Amino acid sequence: MTLPKEHPLRYRLFNESHARPYADLTSPLQVSYLVLLTGEVTSKKECAHLSQLAEQYGVTPPIDNAVHYDANFGNFAIKWEKHTEFSSYTFTSTKQCQNPFSCKVISEVPEAWISLIEGELLVAQHIEILPKCEDTLSEEAISTHFQTDSLVGSFVGGTAAQAWTDFKLQKDGFSEVLILNDCLTPQTMGRLVQHMLELETYRLLALLGLPLVEEYGMKITELGASLTDITHRLSSTTTFEEEQTLLADLTTLEADIEQIIAATSYRFSATQAYKSIVNDRLQRIRENRIDGRQMLSKYLERRFQPAMNACESVSSRLENLSVRVARASQILMARVDLALESQNQELLNSMNKRTDLQLRLQGTVEGLSIAAISYYIVGLTSYLGKALNAVGANLNIDLFVGISIPIVVGIVWLSIHKIKKHIYKTL
């Protein structure tokens, strides 16, 4: 069968649902997880760095410009993923350890290689997964691995496992999560681990917007007060010069607001997107309450949500300020335009008066011109009469000149009128 011409992205879009599949995991399992903000670091550089480790262990390296890489290095496995503004490194192993977090997989990775990973470290987390049947992992025993005052725990995966953490950074700079597996399947455990890692990743990425709240919050309040002052001055402004000064102040204020919007819009938009992912991952881990313990979602609701609300508030205040400044600018520009139109009307009236005066002067000059031209022509007529008498015409010169005067004036007037009419047609 011959199919129609395919869209160039058809296979890529179709296979997108199969990209970065969940791993099948079993307990016991140790996970060490790093997330670095990579900024200008290209995937090619990261692949080259991964290739150095692969060469050291005799493992197949990633292809150039890859965006994900999975490999087993013997004592540990690596899963690397390249995202828009960060890269994640997941190290896993399946050792039998006597106590939780006593054999962290990150210690198996060459320290020199880890120190040369490019980017800025944002997330560092250990996840330990143990079978729930361990006698040593009672609730009291779990408390010894975390700070009791901030310990939270809940059933996850319905009631198939328990997750415990204190949301604290330990001495090695990592946070720790303990998962007690009761009846999770390998597929379910892989999804749960991935969701827990993403929950921590996007929680911190979303919180990157909070420093902007602290940096610009007071400045936005000051800009709002300045706008209120300009609005009050606007209602009492009477002269064109005052309106010009107000317009200059308003333009400066608008520039300051737009500068802050340009500096914060990307991060606040990203914060909203990451917040949505955090909420989605909280739903996907399918939490249930453990009696007497605070759930992970409730802990985040009390601490994470206020930070998100603050980011939303600042973003909303910026948008409202921008709208209010635009509205005030429109009002002020309307007043300035009216003042300019009034000035233009006065100027036009003045020009009309001047034109009328010029027309009157022109009429006067025109009359004088007719008289002057007629005078010279009549003078020539008298000479004509004298010339005719010289050849025997016997004319009364005075009578001849007198009769010629109205005729000459009429001809001169008609000639000038015709010339004016022709000029007006050509304009």
Secondary structure, DSSP 8 states (H G I E B T S, - for coil): -------TTHHHHHGGGGSS------SSEEEEEEEEE-TT--HHHHHHHHHHHHHHHT-----TT-SEEEEE-SS-EEEEEE-SSEEEEEEEE----SSTTSS-GGGGS-HHHHHT--SEEEEEEEEEEEETT-TT-SHHHHHTTS-GGG-EEEEETTTTEEEEE-----TTS-EEEEEEESS--HHHHHHHHHHHHHHHHHHHHHHTTHHHHHHHHHHHHHHHHHHHHHHHHHHH--SHHHHHHHHHHHHHHHHHHHHHHHHHHHHHHHHHHHHHHHHHHHHHTT-EE-TTS--HHHHHHHHHHHHHHHHHHHHHHHHHHHHHHHHHHHHHHHHHHHHHHHHHHHHHHHHHHHHHHHHHHHHHHHHHHHHHHHHHHHHHHHHHHHHHHHTT----HHHHHHHHHHHHHHHHHHHHHHHHHHHHHH-
